[in-house]
């Protein structure tokens, strides 16, 4: 232990001794008190500075204080206050926030140990007194005088309040401790009935126990209850009332033992407040919110409830750039604005943790009421927050749920509000999103597809359809495009637009794309064995992530070798935006593939913003014009001149670069004829064939 820490411990022990000497009767000299507290201080400091923090040492310190007879009413209060005010400063560690939270935990544990030990000591006294009372009833006449003297000594000198009344509750005798506790002299208490001291707010169970005692149905009961002092102050007590029977077994007297637990009750309330409130913003915390939410669901049938789940936008940037101190002050400012803008009966604003807040609206009047609250919250956050010379703009995303309590649960409400918060974030932030069951069903279906996709690939739920690419000059099939499908056991046949994006998000697009490539090459080999030189090339779509896969070239090479497929019978398609934005490394992979003899095509050409000068440097063999340009060329009474001009220009550009052109989305003979006259090489669309299994396509060969 370092010298500063040792010196700080000594200083704290001295201060501690000065603070509590005189609050309790202790058979020690001041030096002995200091020595005793020095050992307790060492336990506290070791626990405070330990790498693995535990509060058990503080609990033991509380017990040792009571064992050393430090049981005065002010001893615990001064000890807890001194720990919070001076311990860290004496140790020279006042600037470490995490130790402050440890101090609070040690205070609570010490108080709990102190209260437990004090209570056990008091209960031992109560039991001893009760046994003395019962012994007094059973002792023979010869021992009555000695027994009564002993009882009187205990009665008069007991540290807890004691009183004796008759079976009607009229007070017969009280000791000094009870007089001090209630503030009444003995003469006045003897003129009162025990019922007159009962607090009107006592639980019905207390009155029931008392009636049973008066009728001899029970011999004693023990409760925690309030009494009113003579000065009007309430005093919390631990009350034990025992029935004393006569020689015939009939009720004769009542003996009440009253322990003042007001300090402990206040401490418990303070600890409960700390446990249920956020220490930074002082708002209710998650525990109190969940407690309040649970009570709300115990309300009357038909009651409506609303929830606003709020998350600050970009808070992490502020924390990371300006520091956590600025971030904490911002959270406090936001909490104050929320509390001011939402305050009202049946409403609770709580901090869930981090930069998340929640607003509970009990007795909601409908969806519009919760929308109005969300709008008010967003408005309250529009003004900048000024902190330490910084002017910070803050916004929030809010998830809204409003419904009847019947038919739902608190867990459902929390889950749905969390979902809508995610929607608000995804929709652009600084806004609210209202729970929509249909949208949620779509999201659940999307999640289900995402979760089952890896297993689906292993279970061979995917298959490939093919659509021909037909030469417009003589209707000869030049190639076929491989189009992956998913035969889902629950959702049926799924087109690529239902799962390709999910595959890209989850990274499964690489193994899925490799599977499609292998399946297409295997089919091309079958056709080559059957049709020989008339075999069309097979065109496979390549996702952006696939094009950046370092293993792409080796995968293509190994698959071609596996099926002994000539490279010119394979074409790889990339979208215009993907190939134009390709970095050097993926572009080199495309060049290697092109060098092997594999055809490279740009799919959906014309929908992006291509650098046409850059196009001539790419290893590309074919342009596939996007189907959106075909709509204007579909009308039987003439083509749209703008679309015709665009397509004509694209065809001319491609031919100037030595590329072939395929038009997608060809559906009518007039479209095909116009494209042929423009000079387009091939067409693909429903006019020639819809995508289908291999046996339906090969009849066109």
N, C-alpha and C positions, 0 to 999 in steps of 0.2 A: 504494500500500500504506500502511495507517495506521501511525502511530507505535507503538501498542501491539504490532501484529503484527511490525513491524521489530525492536522491542526484544526480543520473545519469540523471534524467529529467532536473534538474536545470542546470547541467553542459552542457547538450546538448542545452538547450534554450539559454544559454550564447554564446556557439559556433555558434549557428545558427544566432543569432543577429549580431555577429561580421562578419559572412560570407556575409550577404546580406545588411547590412547598407551601403549605398552609391551606391547600384545597382539600386535603384529606389528612386524617390522623394516621401517621405512619411512625412506628417505633424505630426511627433511624435518625442519626445525626445528619447534618447537611452534607458532610463529606461522604457518608455512606449512601445518601440519596444520589449524589453525583456519580459515585462509583457504580451504583446499580444502573443508572440511566446511561452511563458510558457503554456498558455492555449491550444495552438495548439499542443504542445509537449505532453501534457497530453492526448489529443484525440488519437494521434498516438500510444502512449505506451499502452493505454487501449485496442486499437484494436489489437496491436501486441501480447499482453500477454493474450488475452481473450481465454477462453476454446473453444468457437465457433468463428472461425476466419471470420471476414467480413471486406471488404475494403471500405465500405461506409464512414467511419470516415475520411480516407485519402482523399477521393473525396471532402468531406466538407472542409478539411484543404486547398486544392487547391483553392476552391472558396473563402474562407475567406482571403487568401493571396491577391487575386485580389481585393476583396472588400476593403481591407486596403491600396490599391494603390501600392502594391509590384508588379509592372508590368514591371520592367526593363528586358532587354534581358538576363542578367546574373542571375537574381534572381532564376528562376526555376532550371537552371543548377546547381547552387551551392547548392540549397536545396536538390535536388535528390542525388547529389554526397555526401553531408554531411550525409544524411540518410544511404547510403550504407557503408560509411567509419567509422562512429563514433557512431551511435545510439546503436548498440548492445554492443560495447565495453564500452560505458558510463554506460550502464545498467548492466554491468558485465555478459552478457549472450552471449558472443561471441562464446562460444564453443557448441552452440546448433544449429545443421544444419537445423532443421525444421524452426527455426526463420529466417534463411537466406532467405529461399524461401518466407516467409511471407513479409520480407523487400522488396523483388523484386516486390511482388504484390502490396504492399502499395505505392511503388515508382510509379508504373504504374497508380494506381488509383488517386494518388495526381496529377500526370501530366495531366491525363485526366480531372480532375475537374478544374485544373488551365487553361488548354487550352480551355475548354468549357466556363468558366466564362470570360476569356480574349476575346474569339471570340464574345460572346454575347455583351460584352461592346463595342468591335470594330464595330460590326454590328449596334449597337445603334447609334454610332457616324456616321457611313456611312449613315444610314437612316436619321439622323438629317441633314447631309450635303446635301443629295439628296433632302430632302424637302425644304432646303434653296434655292437650285438651282432652283427647280421648282417654289417656291414662287417668286423668283426673276424675273422669266419669266412672271408671272401673275400679279405682282403688278402694280399699276397705276403709271403714270409718276411722280406724286407728291411724291411717296414713293421710287422712284428709287435710289436717292442719299443715303438715310439711309440704304436701302436694300443692295446696293453695298458695303457700308462701313462694314456692318455686315458680308457679304460674304467674304470680303477681310480678316477680322479678323479671321474668321473660316479657310479660305484657308491658310493663312500664319502660323497660330499656330497649325494646326491640327497635331496630332501624326502620322497619316498615310500619305503616299505620295499622292499628288494630282497634276493633270495636265489638261490643257485645250488645245484642238486642234481644227482646223477648220474641215470642212467636208471632206477634202482631207487627213486628218491625219497629217498635219503640226502642230508641237507643238508651241503654242502661249505663254503659261505660265506654270510654275511649282513652287511648294512650296519647302521649305528647306528640308522637310522630304524626298521628292522624290529625290532631289539632293544627299542627304546623302546615300539613299538606293542604287542608281545606280552608284554613284561615279563621276557623271558628273556635271560641273558647269551649272548654268541656261543659260548662254550665249551660251554654246555648245548645250544644249538640244533644245534651240529655233531654232537652225539651222537644226534640224533633223526631220524626219517623224516618226510617231508612228510605222509604219511598220518595220522600221530599227531596232527597239528595240525588235521586236517579235523573239522568239526563233525558229530556223528552225525545231525543233522536236515537235512543238506544234501540237496537234491533229487537224484533218481536221475540226472538229466541231467548234474549236475556230475561224478558218478563216471564216467558214460559218456564225457564229454569227456576226463577224465584218462586213462582206459584207452586211448582212441584216441591220445592224445598219446604215451603210453609205447610204444605199438606203432608209432609213426611214421606213423599214419594221418592226422594233422593236425599243422600246425606251431605253432598257438597257439589258445587259447580265452580268452574274457573272460566273467566271471560276477560277480555280487554275492553274497557269502556271509559267513557268520560264522566267526570264530575264537575260541577260548577263551584268554583271557590266563592268565598264571601265577597271578594272584590270583582266578581263577574268574569274572571279569567277561567278558561277551561283547562282542566288538568287530566291528562291521559293516565290511566292506571291499569295495573294488572290486578284484578279483583278475584279473591277466593273466598267464598262463603261456605261455612260448614255448619251442619246441624248437630246440636248436642242434645241427646235424649236423656230422659230421667231413668230411674231404676226400673220403671215399667215399660221402657222402650218408647215412650211417647215424646214428641218434640218438646223441648224445654227452652232452649236458647239458640241463638244464631251467633256465630263468631265470624266476623269479617276481617280478612287480612288484605291490606291495600298497599300495593307497591307503585310508587310514582315512576312512570316510564315516559313522561313527557319529552325529555331530552332524546330518548331513544326513538320515540315516535317522530319527532321533528327530523332527526337524522335519517330515519328511514324515508321520510317524505323527500328530503333533500337528495338522497341517493336515488330514489325513484325518478325524481325530476331529471337528474343527470343521466340516468339510464335511458330516459325516453325523449331526450332533447339533444339536438345537434350542438356540440360545444362551440362551433364556429359561428353559426347563424342564429342560434337559440330557437330555431324552428323545431317543431316536433320531428323526430327521426323516423326511420323505417319501422322500428318496433311499435311506436305509438300509432303510426299510421295504420299498420296492419291490425292492431288492437281495435282502433276506431272502425276500420272497415269491417272487421268481424262482427262488431256490435251492430253496425248498420244492417247487416244481413239477418240479424235477429229481430228486425223491425216488423211493422204491420204489413200484411199482405197487400199487394198493389202499389207499394211505395216504389218510386223510381230513384235511380242513383246515377250519378255521372262521375267520370274520372278524366282528368287532364294529365297526361304524362309528358313532362317537359324536359328537354335536353338543350343546353346552350350550344350554339353553333360556333365552331372554331375556338373553343375554350382552351384546348390543348396548346394551340399556337401561342396564346397569351401566356400560359403557364411556362412554356418552354423558352419563350423569348424574353419575357419581362420578369420571370421568377415567380415562385409559389406565393410569396408574400403579396404581390400585386394580385395574383389570381385569387387568393383568399379574400382580399378586400373587395374584389369584384363580386365574389359569391355573396358576401354580406350585403352589398348594395342591391344585387338582384333579389335576394331574399326579402329585403325591406320593401322593394317595389311590388313584389308578388303579394306580400302580406297586406300592403295598403290597398292594392287594386282588387283583391279578392275577398277581403275580410267581410264576414257576415255570419249570421246564424246558419248552422248546418253546413259550414264550409271549413275545410282544414287544408292548410298549406304545409307540406312537409318536405324535408330534404332527404332523398333516398340514398345519397352518397355521391361523391364526385361532383359533377355539374348537372346532376339529375334532380328534378323536383317533381312533386305530384300534388295535384289539387283534387280533393274529395268533395263532391257536392251531394249532400244528403237531401232527399225530398226534391229532386230535380223536377222541373215542370215540363220537360221535353227537350228535344234535340237543340232547338234554337237557344234555349237558356245556356247550354254548355258552349255553344258556338259563340254566344255573346261574351262569355267569360274568356274564352280563348282569344277573341279579338281584343278584349280589354288588356289582357296580359301582353300581347304583342305590341299594342300601343304604348304600354307602360315601359317597354324596353327600347323604344325608338330613340329617346334622348340619350346622348353620350354620357358615359360615366367618367368623372374626373378623379384620378387617383395619383397622388404624388407627381403631379406635373404631366401625367399622361391622360389623354382624352381617348377613352376606349369606346368603340361601338360594339354593342352586344345584340344578338338576336337569338331566337330560340325556335326549335321545331317542337310541335305539340301533337301528341296522339290523343284523340277524343273517343270516348265510349260513353253512351247514354242508353239506358234501358230499364225495364222493370226488374225488380229484385227477383220476382218469381221466375223460375225457369233458368236461372243462372247461378253461378257461385262466385265467390271472391277471387278464386284462382282463374276462372274464365275472364273476369273483368281485368285482372292484371295482365293476363296473357294477351288479350285483345288490345289493350292500351299500348302495350309494348310493340305489338305488330303495327299499329297505326303510327306510332312514333317513327318506326323504321320507314313507313311509307312517306311521312312528311319529310324525312331526311332525303329519301331517294327522289322525291318530287322537286327538290330544289332548295330546301331549308327555309328558314324564316317564314314558316307557314304552319297551318294546322291541317291534319287529315282526320276525317271522320271514319269510324269503322264501317266497312262495307262487307257483308257476308259473302257476296258474290266474288268480290276481289280476293277475299281471304281464301275462298274455295279454289280460285285459280292459283294463288300462291302455294296453297297446300299441295295441289296437283303438281305444280312445278317442282316443289321440294321433293315430292314423292318420286318424280321422274329422275331428279338429280341423284337421290339416294339409291335408287334401284338400277341405275345405268351400269355401274361396274359389273354387277351380277348378271345383268341382261347380256352383256358381251360374252360372258363365260357360258351362259345358257343358250347361245346361238339364237337370241330373239331378233337379231338384226338380219336383214337380207338386202339384196341389191336388185333394183329394177334397172332397165336400160331403155334409152330413147335414142333413135337414130339421128345422125347428122347427114342430110341428103344433099347431094350436088344438084343445084338448080338447073343446070344445063340439060342433064339427061336422067334425073331422078335416081342416080346411083347412090347407094349407101356408102359414104366415105368412112364414117366412124359411128360409134355409139357412146353416149355419156352414161356413166355409172352413177346411179342415184340411190343412196342408202335409205332404207325404210326400217321402222321398228314395229314389230308385231307384239305390242304390249299385252300381257295377260289380263290386265284390268281395263285399260283405256283403248284397246283395239289397235288398229293400224294407224301409225303416227308418221306424218310427213316430216321432212328434215327441219322445217321451221319450228317444230315443237321441241326439238331436242339438240340441234346442232349448237345453238347458243349456250345451252347448259353444258354441253360437252367441252366447249371452249373455256367456260368459266371454271369448270372443275379440273381441267387438264386432261380429261379423258379423250379429247379430240385426237391426240397423238396416237394412242393404241387403236382407237376406232378408225382413224384415217388409214393406219397401217393395215387393219383388217380389210377395209374396203379395197385398198390398193391390191392386196393379195388376192381377194375374191375376184376382182375384175381381171387381173392378169391370168388367173386360173381359167376363167371363162374364155378369155381371148385365146388361150392355148387350145381349148376344146374346139373353138371355131376354126382356128388355124389348121387343126388336124382334119376338120371336115370340109372346109372351103378353100384351103390352100391360099393361092395368091389373091383370091377375092375377099379374104378376111379383112374387115374394117379395123381401124385402130380403136382402142378403147380409151375414153377420156375420163379422168378421175379428178374430182375437185380437191384442191389442196388448201387447207385452212392456214391462216397467218402463223399460228403457233407451230404447225407442221413444217412450214417453210423455214422456221428458225431452229428446228430440231437438228442438233449436230449430227444425228445418226441418219438423216434423210437420205443422203447419197448412198450410203452403205445399204440401207433398207431397200431402196429401189433396185440397186445392183443385185443384191442377194435374191430378191423376189424374181427378177427377170431371169437370173441364172437357174433358180429353182424350177421354173416352168419352161426353160429354154425358149423364152419369148423374145423375138427381135425387138430392140428398143424402139424402132420406128412405129411399132404397133401400140405404143403407150403414149398418151398425151396427158400432161398435168395442167389443170386449170387453176389460176389464181385470180382473184378479183382485181380490178384496176387499182383501187386504193391500196390493196395489199402489196402489189408488185411495184407500184410507184414509190411506196414508202419503205421498200425493203432496204435494209442496211447492207454494208459491204459484205459481211460474212454470209448472210443468206443469199445474196446476189451471186456470190462465188459458187454456192451450192447449185443454183439454177444453171450457171454457166457449165459446171461439171456435168450436170444431167443433160444439157443440150449437147455438150461435146460427146456424150455417150450415144447420142442419136435419139434421145427422148424428146418428143415434141412439147413445147411450152406454149400455152394459150392464155390470153387475158380475157377473163369472163366479165360480163356486164360492162363492156367498154362503152364510154360516153357518159356514164353517171358520175364520174369523179372529176377531179381537176388535174388532168395529166399535164406534165411538162412534155410537150410533144417533141421538143428537141432531145429530151432524154430518152424518148421511146426508141430511137434508132440504135441506141447503145445497149438495149436489153436483149437477152438471149430468147427472143420470142418468135414463134412461127405462125401464130394465128391470133386474130382478134374476133371475139364473139360480141356482137353489138347487142346492147341491152334490149329486152323485149318492150320496154316503155316507148321506144321509138317506133315500134311496129303498129301501135294503136292508130296513129294518124294515117297509116297506109292500108288500113283494113276496109275502109268504106268502098262499096261497089261503084259509087258514082264518081270516084276520084280521090287521089291521095292528098293529104294535107301537105301543102307546098313546103312548109317549114320543116316537117319531119322528113320529107323526101330529100330536101337539100342537105339536111344534117347527115342522113344515112349515105347519100351520094358522096359527100365530102369525106366521111369516115372510110368508105370503101376506097376512094381515090388515094387517101393518105396511106392506108394499109398496103395497097398495091405498090405505091411508090417506095415503100419500105421493104418490099418483097414478101409481104405477109398475105396469107389467105384470110378470108372473112366469112364468118358464119353469122347469120341473123337468127336470134332467138325469138320465140313467141309467134311463129308463123302459123296462122290458123285458117286462112282462106286462099283459094287459088289466085285471086286478084293480087293479094300481097306477094305471093311467090313470083308471079309474073313481073310485078313492078320491081322487085328485088333483082330478078334475073336481068332485066333491062338496065338497071343501074350498074350491074357488074358484080353483084354479090356472089360469092363462090358457092355457099351452101346455106341451107336453112334447117332449123330445128323447131318443131312445134307439133300441135295436135293435127295439123293438116296431114302430116306424114304418119305419125303414130303417137299414141300416148305412151308414157313410160310403162313398161311391163316386164314380165319374166323373160328369160333368154329365148324360150321356144316360140314366143309370140313375135319376137323381133327378128329372128333368124330367117323367117319366111320372106322377109324383104331383101335378103342378100341375093 
